[in-house]
Structure formats: C-alpha cells, structure tokens
C-alpha cells in the first residue's frame, strides 16, 4: 500500500475530513499531537490502532497539501 493510500476522505467519516483509513483519527489530530511534542512511541501507545506508517502517511499528506501552488485571481 502506498503511503498516501493510508489516508481516506469519506463524507461518512469525520465529516469528510482527511483521516487515517479505517479509523476516525483525523490527519489534523495526528499533526496536532506531533506539534504539541508527542513522539511516535507516545502516539502509538495512546492510539494502538495506529501504526508508524499511519503517522508517516499523515506527515506525507500534510507535506503534499502544503506544496500546492498559490494562484492570484486578481
């Protein structure tokens, strides 16, 4: 499975927000945990249904989203 295939956007799950496939854990939740100083081991201990690959997929998804070109419509 490719890394970004681990991320799903489904209107029936967390209102269509990007989430780890098969869970209700939003990408933004994982990123917030990392930003607040939690390390991978802590996250995996607190959320045993996640894997290291899921955390990397969240980071990869965020990086891909941040790489979009900005178009000035004026």
PDB file of N, H, CA, C and O in Angstrom:
ATOM      1  N   UNK A   1       0.850  -1.178   0.000  1.00  0.00           N
ATOM      2  CA  UNK A   1       0.000   0.000   0.000  1.00  0.00           C
ATOM      3  C   UNK A   1       0.896   1.242   0.000  1.00  0.00           C
ATOM      4  O   UNK A   1       1.795   1.369   0.831  1.00  0.00           O
ATOM      5  N   UNK A   2       0.642   2.145  -0.931  1.00  0.00           N
ATOM      6  H   UNK A   2      -0.088   2.042  -1.606  1.00  0.00           H
ATOM      7  CA  UNK A   2       1.390   3.402  -0.974  1.00  0.00           C
ATOM      8  C   UNK A   2       1.037   4.226   0.256  1.00  0.00           C
ATOM      9  O   UNK A   2      -0.069   4.125   0.788  1.00  0.00           O
ATOM     10  N   UNK A   3       1.980   5.036   0.699  1.00  0.00           N
ATOM     11  H   UNK A   3       2.878   5.118   0.267  1.00  0.00           H
ATOM     12  CA  UNK A   3       1.807   5.805   1.931  1.00  0.00           C
ATOM     13  C   UNK A   3       0.527   6.630   1.924  1.00  0.00           C
ATOM     14  O   UNK A   3      -0.230   6.591   2.894  1.00  0.00           O
ATOM     15  N   UNK A   4       0.272   7.371   0.862  1.00  0.00           N
ATOM     16  H   UNK A   4       0.887   7.403   0.074  1.00  0.00           H
ATOM     17  CA  UNK A   4      -0.910   8.231   0.838  1.00  0.00           C
ATOM     18  C   UNK A   4      -2.213   7.444   0.707  1.00  0.00           C
ATOM     19  O   UNK A   4      -3.290   7.992   0.943  1.00  0.00           O
ATOM     20  N   UNK A   5      -2.128   6.173   0.335  1.00  0.00           N
ATOM     21  H   UNK A   5      -1.253   5.728   0.143  1.00  0.00           H
ATOM     22  CA  UNK A   5      -3.332   5.332   0.310  1.00  0.00           C
ATOM     23  C   UNK A   5      -3.857   5.067   1.717  1.00  0.00           C
ATOM     24  O   UNK A   5      -4.985   4.605   1.884  1.00  0.00           O
ATOM     25  N   UNK A   6      -3.039   5.359   2.729  1.00  0.00           N
ATOM     26  H   UNK A   6      -2.123   5.734   2.593  1.00  0.00           H
ATOM     27  CA  UNK A   6      -3.452   5.165   4.120  1.00  0.00           C
ATOM     28  C   UNK A   6      -4.376   6.279   4.591  1.00  0.00           C
ATOM     29  O   UNK A   6      -4.964   6.184   5.669  1.00  0.00           O
ATOM     30  N   UNK A   7      -4.511   7.343   3.788  1.00  0.00           N
ATOM     31  H   UNK A   7      -4.034   7.421   2.913  1.00  0.00           H
ATOM     32  CA  UNK A   7      -5.359   8.482   4.135  1.00  0.00           C
ATOM     33  C   UNK A   7      -6.637   8.405   3.306  1.00  0.00           C
ATOM     34  O   UNK A   7      -6.588   8.203   2.093  1.00  0.00           O
ATOM     35  N   UNK A   8      -7.773   8.565   3.965  1.00  0.00           N
ATOM     36  H   UNK A   8      -7.813   8.729   4.951  1.00  0.00           H
ATOM     37  CA  UNK A   8      -9.071   8.493   3.285  1.00  0.00           C
ATOM     38  C   UNK A   8      -9.856   9.774   3.526  1.00  0.00           C
ATOM     39  O   UNK A   8      -9.763  10.392   4.587  1.00  0.00           O
ATOM     40  N   UNK A   9     -10.627  10.156   2.519  1.00  0.00           N
ATOM     41  H   UNK A   9     -10.702   9.654   1.658  1.00  0.00           H
ATOM     42  CA  UNK A   9     -11.568  11.266   2.649  1.00  0.00           C
ATOM     43  C   UNK A   9     -12.934  10.701   2.286  1.00  0.00           C
ATOM     44  O   UNK A   9     -13.221  10.418   1.123  1.00  0.00           O
ATOM     45  N   UNK A  10     -13.762  10.544   3.303  1.00  0.00           N
ATOM     46  H   UNK A  10     -13.529  10.774   4.248  1.00  0.00           H
ATOM     47  CA  UNK A  10     -15.072   9.915   3.147  1.00  0.00           C
ATOM     48  C   UNK A  10     -16.101  10.786   3.860  1.00  0.00           C
ATOM     49  O   UNK A  10     -15.981  11.019   5.062  1.00  0.00           O
ATOM     50  N   UNK A  11     -17.115  11.273   3.135  1.00  0.00           N
ATOM     51  H   UNK A  11     -17.212  11.084   2.158  1.00  0.00           H
ATOM     52  CA  UNK A  11     -18.112  12.139   3.765  1.00  0.00           C
ATOM     53  C   UNK A  11     -18.828  11.484   4.947  1.00  0.00           C
ATOM     54  O   UNK A  11     -19.414  12.180   5.776  1.00  0.00           O
ATOM     55  N   UNK A  12     -18.787  10.163   5.031  1.00  0.00           N
ATOM     56  H   UNK A  12     -18.311   9.597   4.357  1.00  0.00           H
ATOM     57  CA  UNK A  12     -19.446   9.441   6.123  1.00  0.00           C
ATOM     58  C   UNK A  12     -18.558   9.296   7.362  1.00  0.00           C
ATOM     59  O   UNK A  12     -19.016   8.839   8.409  1.00  0.00           O
ATOM     60  N   UNK A  13     -17.298   9.683   7.237  1.00  0.00           N
ATOM     61  H   UNK A  13     -16.926  10.054   6.386  1.00  0.00           H
ATOM     62  CA  UNK A  13     -16.348   9.541   8.347  1.00  0.00           C
ATOM     63  C   UNK A  13     -15.776  10.916   8.673  1.00  0.00           C
ATOM     64  O   UNK A  13     -15.232  11.587   7.796  1.00  0.00           O
ATOM     65  N   UNK A  14     -15.894  11.326   9.900  1.00  0.00           N
ATOM     66  H   UNK A  14     -16.335  10.780  10.612  1.00  0.00           H
ATOM     67  CA  UNK A  14     -15.438  12.634  10.402  1.00  0.00           C
ATOM     68  C   UNK A  14     -15.743  13.779   9.430  1.00  0.00           C
ATOM     69  O   UNK A  14     -14.902  14.638   9.166  1.00  0.00           O
ATOM     70  N   UNK A  15     -16.965  13.760   8.912  1.00  0.00           N
ATOM     71  H   UNK A  15     -17.648  13.062   9.126  1.00  0.00           H
ATOM     72  CA  UNK A  15     -17.478  14.836   8.052  1.00  0.00           C
ATOM     73  C   UNK A  15     -16.604  15.096   6.826  1.00  0.00           C
ATOM     74  O   UNK A  15     -16.505  16.231   6.359  1.00  0.00           O
ATOM     75  N   UNK A  16     -15.975  14.047   6.309  1.00  0.00           N
ATOM     76  H   UNK A  16     -16.055  13.125   6.689  1.00  0.00           H
ATOM     77  CA  UNK A  16     -15.190  14.180   5.092  1.00  0.00           C
ATOM     78  C   UNK A  16     -13.809  14.771   5.288  1.00  0.00           C
ATOM     79  O   UNK A  16     -13.134  15.094   4.310  1.00  0.00           O
ATOM     80  N   UNK A  17     -13.375  14.919   6.528  1.00  0.00           N
ATOM     81  H   UNK A  17     -13.923  14.656   7.322  1.00  0.00           H
ATOM     82  CA  UNK A  17     -12.020  15.420   6.788  1.00  0.00           C
ATOM     83  C   UNK A  17     -11.026  14.292   6.527  1.00  0.00           C
ATOM     84  O   UNK A  17     -11.362  13.128   6.745  1.00  0.00           O
ATOM     85  N   UNK A  18      -9.822  14.596   6.071  1.00  0.00           N
ATOM     86  H   UNK A  18      -9.548  15.541   5.894  1.00  0.00           H
ATOM     87  CA  UNK A  18      -8.817  13.550   5.851  1.00  0.00           C
ATOM     88  C   UNK A  18      -8.543  12.789   7.153  1.00  0.00           C
ATOM     89  O   UNK A  18      -8.293  13.393   8.196  1.00  0.00           O
ATOM     90  N   UNK A  19      -8.593  11.470   7.075  1.00  0.00           N
ATOM     91  H   UNK A  19      -8.796  10.979   6.227  1.00  0.00           H
ATOM     92  CA  UNK A  19      -8.404  10.623   8.256  1.00  0.00           C
ATOM     93  C   UNK A  19      -7.603   9.388   7.880  1.00  0.00           C
ATOM     94  O   UNK A  19      -7.523   9.008   6.712  1.00  0.00           O
ATOM     95  N   UNK A  20      -7.014   8.772   8.891  1.00  0.00           N
ATOM     96  H   UNK A  20      -7.078   9.081   9.840  1.00  0.00           H
ATOM     97  CA  UNK A  20      -6.315   7.511   8.673  1.00  0.00           C
ATOM     98  C   UNK A  20      -7.364   6.468   8.288  1.00  0.00           C
ATOM     99  O   UNK A  20      -8.343   6.259   9.004  1.00  0.00           O
ATOM    100  N   UNK A  21      -7.142   5.821   7.144  1.00  0.00           N
ATOM    101  H   UNK A  21      -6.347   5.991   6.562  1.00  0.00           H
ATOM    102  CA  UNK A  21      -8.103   4.851   6.605  1.00  0.00           C
ATOM    103  C   UNK A  21      -8.467   3.791   7.648  1.00  0.00           C
ATOM    104  O   UNK A  21      -7.600   3.227   8.315  1.00  0.00           O
ATOM    105  N   UNK A  22      -9.766   3.539   7.768  1.00  0.00           N
ATOM    106  H   UNK A  22     -10.470   3.998   7.226  1.00  0.00           H
ATOM    107  CA  UNK A  22     -10.249   2.523   8.688  1.00  0.00           C
ATOM    108  C   UNK A  22     -10.391   3.000  10.126  1.00  0.00           C
ATOM    109  O   UNK A  22     -10.726   2.215  11.014  1.00  0.00           O
ATOM    110  N   UNK A  23     -10.134   4.296  10.358  1.00  0.00           N
ATOM    111  H   UNK A  23      -9.862   4.933   9.637  1.00  0.00           H
ATOM    112  CA  UNK A  23     -10.267   4.855  11.708  1.00  0.00           C
ATOM    113  C   UNK A  23     -11.037   6.169  11.618  1.00  0.00           C
ATOM    114  O   UNK A  23     -11.402   6.616  10.531  1.00  0.00           O
ATOM    115  N   UNK A  24     -11.274   6.770  12.760  1.00  0.00           N
ATOM    116  H   UNK A  24     -10.977   6.406  13.644  1.00  0.00           H
ATOM    117  CA  UNK A  24     -11.861   8.106  12.817  1.00  0.00           C
ATOM    118  C   UNK A  24     -10.807   9.129  13.248  1.00  0.00           C
ATOM    119  O   UNK A  24     -11.142  10.245  13.644  1.00  0.00           O
ATOM    120  N   UNK A  25      -9.532   8.738  13.167  1.00  0.00           N
ATOM    121  H   UNK A  25      -9.260   7.831  12.845  1.00  0.00           H
ATOM    122  CA  UNK A  25      -8.433   9.620  13.555  1.00  0.00           C
ATOM    123  C   UNK A  25      -8.095  10.534  12.391  1.00  0.00           C
ATOM    124  O   UNK A  25      -7.607  10.092  11.351  1.00  0.00           O
ATOM    125  N   UNK A  26      -8.367  11.832  12.588  1.00  0.00           N
ATOM    126  H   UNK A  26      -8.764  12.191  13.433  1.00  0.00           H
ATOM    127  CA  UNK A  26      -8.108  12.804  11.528  1.00  0.00           C
ATOM    128  C   UNK A  26      -6.608  13.060  11.389  1.00  0.00           C
ATOM    129  O   UNK A  26      -5.858  12.986  12.363  1.00  0.00           O
ATOM    130  N   UNK A  27      -6.192  13.357  10.174  1.00  0.00           N
ATOM    131  H   UNK A  27      -6.801  13.416   9.383  1.00  0.00           H
ATOM    132  CA  UNK A  27      -4.805  13.736   9.922  1.00  0.00           C
ATOM    133  C   UNK A  27      -4.439  14.912  10.818  1.00  0.00           C
ATOM    134  O   UNK A  27      -3.354  14.940  11.398  1.00  0.00           O
ATOM    135  N   UNK A  28      -5.337  15.877  10.932  1.00  0.00           N
ATOM    136  H   UNK A  28      -6.219  15.855  10.461  1.00  0.00           H
ATOM    137  CA  UNK A  28      -5.050  17.062  11.753  1.00  0.00           C
ATOM    138  C   UNK A  28      -4.836  16.696  13.221  1.00  0.00           C
ATOM    139  O   UNK A  28      -4.063  17.363  13.909  1.00  0.00           O
ATOM    140  N   UNK A  29      -5.501  15.657  13.711  1.00  0.00           N
ATOM    141  H   UNK A  29      -6.128  15.116  13.152  1.00  0.00           H
ATOM    142  CA  UNK A  29      -5.291  15.225  15.099  1.00  0.00           C
ATOM    143  C   UNK A  29      -3.876  14.681  15.287  1.00  0.00           C
ATOM    144  O   UNK A  29      -3.209  14.997  16.272  1.00  0.00           O
ATOM    145  N   UNK A  30      -3.428  13.873  14.351  1.00  0.00           N
ATOM    146  H   UNK A  30      -3.970  13.617  13.550  1.00  0.00           H
ATOM    147  CA  UNK A  30      -2.073  13.321  14.430  1.00  0.00           C
ATOM    148  C   UNK A  30      -1.053  14.451  14.348  1.00  0.00           C
ATOM    149  O   UNK A  30      -0.086  14.468  15.108  1.00  0.00           O
ATOM    150  N   UNK A  31      -1.260  15.390  13.437  1.00  0.00           N
ATOM    151  H   UNK A  31      -2.046  15.377  12.819  1.00  0.00           H
ATOM    152  CA  UNK A  31      -0.334  16.511  13.304  1.00  0.00           C
ATOM    153  C   UNK A  31      -0.313  17.364  14.568  1.00  0.00           C
ATOM    154  O   UNK A  31       0.749  17.827  14.984  1.00  0.00           O
ATOM    155  N   UNK A  32      -1.464  17.573  15.175  1.00  0.00           N
ATOM    156  H   UNK A  32      -2.327  17.197  14.837  1.00  0.00           H
ATOM    157  CA  UNK A  32      -1.534  18.346  16.423  1.00  0.00           C
ATOM    158  C   UNK A  32      -0.774  17.649  17.548  1.00  0.00           C
ATOM    159  O   UNK A  32      -0.078  18.296  18.331  1.00  0.00           O
ATOM    160  N   UNK A  33      -0.911  16.337  17.621  1.00  0.00           N
ATOM    161  H   UNK A  33      -1.476  15.811  16.985  1.00  0.00           H
ATOM    162  CA  UNK A  33      -0.165  15.587  18.637  1.00  0.00           C
ATOM    163  C   UNK A  33       1.341  15.756  18.442  1.00  0.00           C
ATOM    164  O   UNK A  33       2.077  15.994  19.399  1.00  0.00           O
ATOM    165  N   UNK A  34       1.788  15.629  17.194  1.00  0.00           N
ATOM    166  H   UNK A  34       1.189  15.436  16.417  1.00  0.00           H
ATOM    167  CA  UNK A  34       3.212  15.791  16.902  1.00  0.00           C
ATOM    168  C   UNK A  34       3.674  17.218  17.205  1.00  0.00           C
ATOM    169  O   UNK A  34       4.747  17.416  17.774  1.00  0.00           O
ATOM    170  N   UNK A  35       2.870  18.202  16.827  1.00  0.00           N
ATOM    171  H   UNK A  35       1.998  18.041  16.364  1.00  0.00           H
ATOM    172  CA  UNK A  35       3.225  19.605  17.053  1.00  0.00           C
ATOM    173  C   UNK A  35       3.290  19.937  18.540  1.00  0.00           C
ATOM    174  O   UNK A  35       4.046  20.818  18.950  1.00  0.00           O
ATOM    175  N   UNK A  36       2.501  19.235  19.344  1.00  0.00           N
ATOM    176  H   UNK A  36       1.887  18.520  19.011  1.00  0.00           H
ATOM    177  CA  UNK A  36       2.499  19.509  20.785  1.00  0.00           C
ATOM    178  C   UNK A  36       3.646  18.803  21.508  1.00  0.00           C
ATOM    179  O   UNK A  36       3.809  18.945  22.720  1.00  0.00           O
ATOM    180  N   UNK A  37       4.433  18.046  20.756  1.00  0.00           N
ATOM    181  H   UNK A  37       4.302  17.931  19.772  1.00  0.00           H
ATOM    182  CA  UNK A  37       5.614  17.422  21.342  1.00  0.00           C
ATOM    183  C   UNK A  37       5.521  15.926  21.559  1.00  0.00           C
ATOM    184  O   UNK A  37       6.485  15.310  22.012  1.00  0.00           O
ATOM    185  N   UNK A  38       4.387  15.332  21.246  1.00  0.00           N
ATOM    186  H   UNK A  38       3.604  15.833  20.878  1.00  0.00           H
ATOM    187  CA  UNK A  38       4.270  13.876  21.394  1.00  0.00           C
ATOM    188  C   UNK A  38       5.177  13.199  20.369  1.00  0.00           C
ATOM    189  O   UNK A  38       5.246  13.620  19.214  1.00  0.00           O
ATOM    190  N   UNK A  39       5.864  12.158  20.799  1.00  0.00           N
ATOM    191  H   UNK A  39       5.808  11.817  21.737  1.00  0.00           H
ATOM    192  CA  UNK A  39       6.678  11.429  19.830  1.00  0.00           C
ATOM    193  C   UNK A  39       5.894  10.214  19.326  1.00  0.00           C
ATOM    194  O   UNK A  39       4.813   9.896  19.821  1.00  0.00           O
ATOM    195  N   UNK A  40       6.467   9.558  18.341  1.00  0.00           N
ATOM    196  H   UNK A  40       7.346   9.817  17.939  1.00  0.00           H
ATOM    197  CA  UNK A  40       5.773   8.435  17.706  1.00  0.00           C
ATOM    198  C   UNK A  40       5.393   7.357  18.715  1.00  0.00           C
ATOM    199  O   UNK A  40       4.283   6.826  18.674  1.00  0.00           O
ATOM    200  N   UNK A  41       6.311   7.035  19.618  1.00  0.00           N
ATOM    201  H   UNK A  41       7.213   7.466  19.651  1.00  0.00           H
ATOM    202  CA  UNK A  41       6.044   5.982  20.604  1.00  0.00           C
ATOM    203  C   UNK A  41       4.853   6.339  21.490  1.00  0.00           C
ATOM    204  O   UNK A  41       4.020   5.484  21.790  1.00  0.00           O
ATOM    205  N   UNK A  42       4.774   7.600  21.908  1.00  0.00           N
ATOM    206  H   UNK A  42       5.451   8.294  21.664  1.00  0.00           H
ATOM    207  CA  UNK A  42       3.642   8.051  22.732  1.00  0.00           C
ATOM    208  C   UNK A  42       2.321   7.905  21.984  1.00  0.00           C
ATOM    209  O   UNK A  42       1.333   7.407  22.522  1.00  0.00           O
ATOM    210  N   UNK A  43       2.330   8.351  20.734  1.00  0.00           N
ATOM    211  H   UNK A  43       3.133   8.755  20.297  1.00  0.00           H
ATOM    212  CA  UNK A  43       1.106   8.296  19.932  1.00  0.00           C
ATOM    213  C   UNK A  43       0.670   6.848  19.741  1.00  0.00           C
ATOM    214  O   UNK A  43      -0.509   6.527  19.887  1.00  0.00           O
ATOM    215  N   UNK A  44       1.610   5.985  19.420  1.00  0.00           N
ATOM    216  H   UNK A  44       2.568   6.246  19.301  1.00  0.00           H
ATOM    217  CA  UNK A  44       1.275   4.577  19.202  1.00  0.00           C
ATOM    218  C   UNK A  44       0.792   3.914  20.488  1.00  0.00           C
ATOM    219  O   UNK A  44      -0.055   3.022  20.450  1.00  0.00           O
ATOM    220  N   UNK A  45       1.327   4.349  21.623  1.00  0.00           N
ATOM    221  H   UNK A  45       2.015   5.074  21.654  1.00  0.00           H
ATOM    222  CA  UNK A  45       0.889   3.806  22.908  1.00  0.00           C
ATOM    223  C   UNK A  45      -0.529   4.270  23.243  1.00  0.00           C
ATOM    224  O   UNK A  45      -1.346   3.490  23.732  1.00  0.00           O
ATOM    225  N   UNK A  46      -0.813   5.548  22.975  1.00  0.00           N
ATOM    226  H   UNK A  46      -0.150   6.182  22.578  1.00  0.00           H
ATOM    227  CA  UNK A  46      -2.135   6.110  23.282  1.00  0.00           C
ATOM    228  C   UNK A  46      -3.208   5.691  22.278  1.00  0.00           C
ATOM    229  O   UNK A  46      -4.389   5.624  22.617  1.00  0.00           O
ATOM    230  N   UNK A  47      -2.797   5.412  21.050  1.00  0.00           N
ATOM    231  H   UNK A  47      -1.837   5.467  20.775  1.00  0.00           H
ATOM    232  CA  UNK A  47      -3.736   5.054  19.975  1.00  0.00           C
ATOM    233  C   UNK A  47      -3.241   3.764  19.317  1.00  0.00           C
ATOM    234  O   UNK A  47      -2.672   3.809  18.226  1.00  0.00           O
ATOM    235  N   UNK A  48      -3.448   2.628  19.961  1.00  0.00           N
ATOM    236  H   UNK A  48      -3.910   2.591  20.847  1.00  0.00           H
ATOM    237  CA  UNK A  48      -2.864   1.367  19.484  1.00  0.00           C
ATOM    238  C   UNK A  48      -3.359   0.908  18.118  1.00  0.00           C
ATOM    239  O   UNK A  48      -2.761   0.016  17.517  1.00  0.00           O
ATOM    240  N   UNK A  49      -4.427   1.495  17.623  1.00  0.00           N
ATOM    241  H   UNK A  49      -4.912   2.220  18.111  1.00  0.00           H
ATOM    242  CA  UNK A  49      -4.916   1.126  16.292  1.00  0.00           C
ATOM    243  C   UNK A  49      -4.129   1.829  15.186  1.00  0.00           C
ATOM    244  O   UNK A  49      -4.312   1.521  14.008  1.00  0.00           O
ATOM    245  N   UNK A  50      -3.257   2.767  15.549  1.00  0.00           N
ATOM    246  H   UNK A  50      -3.108   3.018  16.505  1.00  0.00           H
ATOM    247  CA  UNK A  50      -2.399   3.425  14.556  1.00  0.00           C
ATOM    248  C   UNK A  50      -1.085   2.664  14.424  1.00  0.00           C
ATOM    249  O   UNK A  50      -0.677   1.926  15.320  1.00  0.00           O
ATOM    250  N   UNK A  51      -0.433   2.868  13.275  1.00  0.00           N
ATOM    251  H   UNK A  51      -0.764   3.468  12.547  1.00  0.00           H
ATOM    252  CA  UNK A  51       0.886   2.283  13.034  1.00  0.00           C
ATOM    253  C   UNK A  51       1.869   3.403  12.709  1.00  0.00           C
ATOM    254  O   UNK A  51       1.474   4.540  12.452  1.00  0.00           O
ATOM    255  N   UNK A  52       3.142   3.065  12.726  1.00  0.00           N
ATOM    256  H   UNK A  52       3.463   2.142  12.935  1.00  0.00           H
ATOM    257  CA  UNK A  52       4.172   4.035  12.333  1.00  0.00           C
ATOM    258  C   UNK A  52       3.914   4.546  10.923  1.00  0.00           C
ATOM    259  O   UNK A  52       4.107   5.728  10.637  1.00  0.00           O
ATOM    260  N   UNK A  53       3.478   3.651  10.044  1.00  0.00           N
ATOM    261  H   UNK A  53       3.321   2.690  10.275  1.00  0.00           H
ATOM    262  CA  UNK A  53       3.197   4.036   8.664  1.00  0.00           C
ATOM    263  C   UNK A  53       2.039   5.036   8.598  1.00  0.00           C
ATOM    264  O   UNK A  53       2.040   5.928   7.749  1.00  0.00           O
ATOM    265  N   UNK A  54       1.055   4.892   9.484  1.00  0.00           N
ATOM    266  H   UNK A  54       1.053   4.167  10.173  1.00  0.00           H
ATOM    267  CA  UNK A  54      -0.059   5.846   9.521  1.00  0.00           C
ATOM    268  C   UNK A  54       0.441   7.245   9.876  1.00  0.00           C
ATOM    269  O   UNK A  54       0.014   8.232   9.276  1.00  0.00           O
ATOM    270  N   UNK A  55       1.338   7.325  10.843  1.00  0.00           N
ATOM    271  H   UNK A  55       1.684   6.523  11.330  1.00  0.00           H
ATOM    272  CA  UNK A  55       1.882   8.625  11.244  1.00  0.00           C
ATOM    273  C   UNK A  55       2.674   9.233  10.094  1.00  0.00           C
ATOM    274  O   UNK A  55       2.539  10.423   9.807  1.00  0.00           O
ATOM    275  N   UNK A  56       3.498   8.426   9.436  1.00  0.00           N
ATOM    276  H   UNK A  56       3.607   7.460   9.669  1.00  0.00           H
ATOM    277  CA  UNK A  56       4.255   8.929   8.280  1.00  0.00           C
ATOM    278  C   UNK A  56       3.319   9.358   7.163  1.00  0.00           C
ATOM    279  O   UNK A  56       3.587  10.340   6.470  1.00  0.00           O
ATOM    280  N   UNK A  57       2.220   8.630   6.980  1.00  0.00           N
ATOM    281  H   UNK A  57       2.002   7.833   7.542  1.00  0.00           H
ATOM    282  CA  UNK A  57       1.249   8.993   5.944  1.00  0.00           C
ATOM    283  C   UNK A  57       0.619  10.350   6.249  1.00  0.00           C
ATOM    284  O   UNK A  57       0.393  11.144   5.336  1.00  0.00           O
ATOM    285  N   UNK A  58       0.336  10.619   7.507  1.00  0.00           N
ATOM    286  H   UNK A  58       0.519   9.973   8.249  1.00  0.00           H
ATOM    287  CA  UNK A  58      -0.219  11.927   7.888  1.00  0.00           C
ATOM    288  C   UNK A  58       0.768  13.040   7.566  1.00  0.00           C
ATOM    289  O   UNK A  58       0.378  14.088   7.052  1.00  0.00           O
ATOM    290  N   UNK A  59       2.032  12.820   7.863  1.00  0.00           N
ATOM    291  H   UNK A  59       2.349  11.968   8.280  1.00  0.00           H
ATOM    292  CA  UNK A  59       3.054  13.819   7.543  1.00  0.00           C
ATOM    293  C   UNK A  59       3.191  13.996   6.032  1.00  0.00           C
ATOM    294  O   UNK A  59       3.316  15.120   5.544  1.00  0.00           O
ATOM    295  N   UNK A  60       3.167  12.898   5.300  1.00  0.00           N
ATOM    296  H   UNK A  60       3.066  11.985   5.696  1.00  0.00           H
ATOM    297  CA  UNK A  60       3.270  12.978   3.840  1.00  0.00           C
ATOM    298  C   UNK A  60       2.070  13.711   3.255  1.00  0.00           C
ATOM    299  O   UNK A  60       2.219  14.510   2.330  1.00  0.00           O
ATOM    300  N   UNK A  61       0.884  13.444   3.790  1.00  0.00           N
ATOM    301  H   UNK A  61       0.763  12.795   4.541  1.00  0.00           H
ATOM    302  CA  UNK A  61      -0.326  14.125   3.313  1.00  0.00           C
ATOM    303  C   UNK A  61      -0.214  15.630   3.563  1.00  0.00           C
ATOM    304  O   UNK A  61      -0.519  16.433   2.681  1.00  0.00           O
ATOM    305  N   UNK A  62       0.219  16.006   4.754  1.00  0.00           N
ATOM    306  H   UNK A  62       0.467  15.354   5.471  1.00  0.00           H
ATOM    307  CA  UNK A  62       0.367  17.427   5.081  1.00  0.00           C
ATOM    308  C   UNK A  62       1.393  18.090   4.170  1.00  0.00           C
ATOM    309  O   UNK A  62       1.181  19.212   3.709  1.00  0.00           O
ATOM    310  N   UNK A  63       2.492  17.412   3.911  1.00  0.00           N
ATOM    311  H   UNK A  63       2.664  16.501   4.285  1.00  0.00           H
ATOM    312  CA  UNK A  63       3.517  17.965   3.025  1.00  0.00           C
ATOM    313  C   UNK A  63       2.972  18.150   1.616  1.00  0.00           C
ATOM    314  O   UNK A  63       3.244  19.163   0.972  1.00  0.00           O
ATOM    315  N   UNK A  64       2.211  17.185   1.137  1.00  0.00           N
ATOM    316  H   UNK A  64       1.989  16.362   1.660  1.00  0.00           H
ATOM    317  CA  UNK A  64       1.632  17.291  -0.207  1.00  0.00           C
ATOM    318  C   UNK A  64       0.644  18.450  -0.284  1.00  0.00           C
ATOM    319  O   UNK A  64       0.596  19.158  -1.290  1.00  0.00           O
ATOM    320  N   UNK A  65      -0.140  18.647   0.769  1.00  0.00           N
ATOM    321  H   UNK A  65      -0.101  18.072   1.586  1.00  0.00           H
ATOM    322  CA  UNK A  65      -1.110  19.744   0.779  1.00  0.00           C
ATOM    323  C   UNK A  65      -0.411  21.099   0.834  1.00  0.00           C
ATOM    324  O   UNK A  65      -0.884  22.064   0.233  1.00  0.00           O
ATOM    325  N   UNK A  66       0.692  21.177   1.537  1.00  0.00           N
ATOM    326  H   UNK A  66       1.077  20.393   2.025  1.00  0.00           H
ATOM    327  CA  UNK A  66       1.426  22.438   1.667  1.00  0.00           C
ATOM    328  C   UNK A  66       2.155  22.807   0.383  1.00  0.00           C
ATOM    329  O   UNK A  66       2.597  23.945   0.224  1.00  0.00           O
ATOM    330  N   UNK A  67       2.281  21.862  -0.525  1.00  0.00           N
ATOM    331  H   UNK A  67       1.921  20.938  -0.397  1.00  0.00           H
ATOM    332  CA  UNK A  67       3.039  22.089  -1.756  1.00  0.00           C
ATOM    333  C   UNK A  67       2.179  22.595  -2.908  1.00  0.00           C
ATOM    334  O   UNK A  67       2.678  22.726  -4.026  1.00  0.00           O
ATOM    335  N   UNK A  68       0.906  22.882  -2.668  1.00  0.00           N
ATOM    336  H   UNK A  68       0.501  22.776  -1.760  1.00  0.00           H
ATOM    337  CA  UNK A  68       0.036  23.389  -3.729  1.00  0.00           C
ATOM    338  C   UNK A  68       0.445  24.800  -4.131  1.00  0.00           C
ATOM    339  O   UNK A  68       0.802  25.622  -3.287  1.00  0.00           O
ATOM    340  N   UNK A  69       0.388  25.063  -5.418  1.00  0.00           N
ATOM    341  H   UNK A  69       0.098  24.395  -6.103  1.00  0.00           H
ATOM    342  CA  UNK A  69       0.699  26.405  -5.917  1.00  0.00           C
ATOM    343  C   UNK A  69      -0.395  27.382  -5.494  1.00  0.00           C
ATOM    344  O   UNK A  69      -1.571  27.025  -5.418  1.00  0.00           O
ATOM    345  N   UNK A  70       0.010  28.609  -5.224  1.00  0.00           N
ATOM    346  H   UNK A  70       0.965  28.899  -5.287  1.00  0.00           H
ATOM    347  CA  UNK A  70      -0.941  29.665  -4.878  1.00  0.00           C
ATOM    348  C   UNK A  70      -1.195  30.477  -6.138  1.00  0.00           C
ATOM    349  O   UNK A  70      -0.259  30.976  -6.762  1.00  0.00           O
ATOM    350  N   UNK A  71      -2.464  30.607  -6.509  1.00  0.00           N
ATOM    351  H   UNK A  71      -3.224  30.202  -6.002  1.00  0.00           H
ATOM    352  CA  UNK A  71      -2.833  31.335  -7.718  1.00  0.00           C
ATOM    353  C   UNK A  71      -3.542  32.618  -7.310  1.00  0.00           C
ATOM    354  O   UNK A  71      -4.523  32.586  -6.567  1.00  0.00           O
ATOM    355  N   UNK A  72      -3.042  33.742  -7.800  1.00  0.00           N
ATOM    356  H   UNK A  72      -2.246  33.768  -8.404  1.00  0.00           H
ATOM    357  CA  UNK A  72      -3.667  35.032  -7.518  1.00  0.00           C
ATOM    358  C   UNK A  72      -4.725  35.278  -8.582  1.00  0.00           C
ATOM    359  O   UNK A  72      -4.407  35.388  -9.766  1.00  0.00           O
ATOM    360  N   UNK A  73      -5.975  35.363  -8.165  1.00  0.00           N
ATOM    361  H   UNK A  73      -6.233  35.273  -7.203  1.00  0.00           H
ATOM    362  CA  UNK A  73      -7.084  35.502  -9.110  1.00  0.00           C
ATOM    363  C   UNK A  73      -7.338  36.947  -9.518  1.00  0.00           C
ATOM    364  O   UNK A  73      -8.234  37.212 -10.319  1.00  0.00           O
ATOM    365  N   UNK A  74      -6.567  37.881  -8.980  1.00  0.00           N
ATOM    366  H   UNK A  74      -5.839  37.665  -8.329  1.00  0.00           H
ATOM    367  CA  UNK A  74      -6.839  39.292  -9.326  1.00  0.00           C
ATOM    368  C   UNK A  74      -6.230  39.707 -10.638  1.00  0.00           C
ATOM    369  O   UNK A  74      -6.377  40.858 -11.050  1.00  0.00           O
TER     370      UNK A  74
END
